[in-house]
Amino acid sequence: MDFDLTDDQLALREGARELLDDLASPARVRAHTTSTDPFDTELWRAMIDQGWLGVELEESRGGLGLGAVEVAVLVEELGRHAAPTPFVPTVLALDAFLLAGDDAWVARLASGEAIACVGWSPDAPIAYAPSADVAVVLADDGVYAFEPVARPRREPAMDLTRELGWLPFEPARARQLGGLDARARLLDRGATFASADLLGGASHALDLAVEYAKDRVQFGRPIGSFQAVKHRCADMLVDVEGMRSTVYWAAWCIGARDADASVAASTAKIWCSDASKRVMASALQVHGGIGFTWEHDLHFFLKRAQLDQLQFGDASMHRARLTSLLRPRVEAGESVV
């Protein structure tokens, strides 16, 4: 069985990377973090023009006719660049409206006319809530949507690449898009794409650490020649590749509507949340003092990872979910592998 990306998926990744290298360069991301704009509108327009928002839509609807794996490819690159755009919540909301048969909101979101936010917990601030045109909410009994009457103010946040705001969920003003199956699908997709963002950030942090280890000279030698640094970089690589495996397994399961989609999504969120903490900590250690400074770009990825680790459930929540998903198999004497 071939687990590599196809030639078309690799081409999609290269095209996305080329676009983001230009419009989400470190200088542009740094400039955005000191602006009052909710996201980079020039980058957002370029993504719309290339059809990113309709990547999963059928070609008859004006989309690209691709799947969840391709979305994960794009999200990984967004995470790799710490790109300040509401791509993930908008794509998640678009899918929820599509399943509900709401063609009007599908068209608005796919064209970029509107953006969305997705509330996954009443106890957590929501990314892009201050500028979203529609909110999709995970409730205990299903998925709901509503148009905010008054947009919340932007809250101070550690992650400077994405705005956050508190958006109260008022069931009386919301309409239900789907029940428990829709809720599980949205949670699976949200956890998987948050994991893909973590993968992109961790991969870039690894690259930064390796390049610094080659360039930084101490005691007359590059620090990358010291065993302790080599081992840290090797451990980071193992973590990143493990993240990659779980993310793309989950994305494939979602796209194929595989029975193990929820198991795969929770597995990805558990591994990526934990592994990204280790990768970011090691990247900081390799960089030494400069890694803790505002002048170095590493802190953007560390702070972004802090939010991604919590989005759509942290590792502890998904361990509990995975237990509930696998327990019936264990009790029935079935394999969980």
Secondary structure, 3 states (H helix, E strand, C coil): CCCCCCHHHHHHHHHHHHHHHHHCCHHHHHHHCCCCCCCCHHHHHHHHHCCHHHCCCCHHHCCCCCCHHHHHHHHHHHHHHCCCCCHHHHHHHHHHHHHHCCHHHHHHHHHCCCCEEEECCCCCCEECHHHCCEEEEEECCEEEEECCCCCCCCCCCCCCCCCEECCCCCHHHCEEEECHHHHHHHHHHHHHHHHHHHHHHHHHHHHHHHHHHHHCEECCEEHHHCHHHHHHHHHHHHHHHHHHHHHHHHHHHHHCCCCCHHHHHHHHHHHHHHHHHHHHHHHHHHHHHHHHCCCCCHHHHHHHHHHHHHCCCCHHHHHHHHHHHHHHHHHCCCCCC
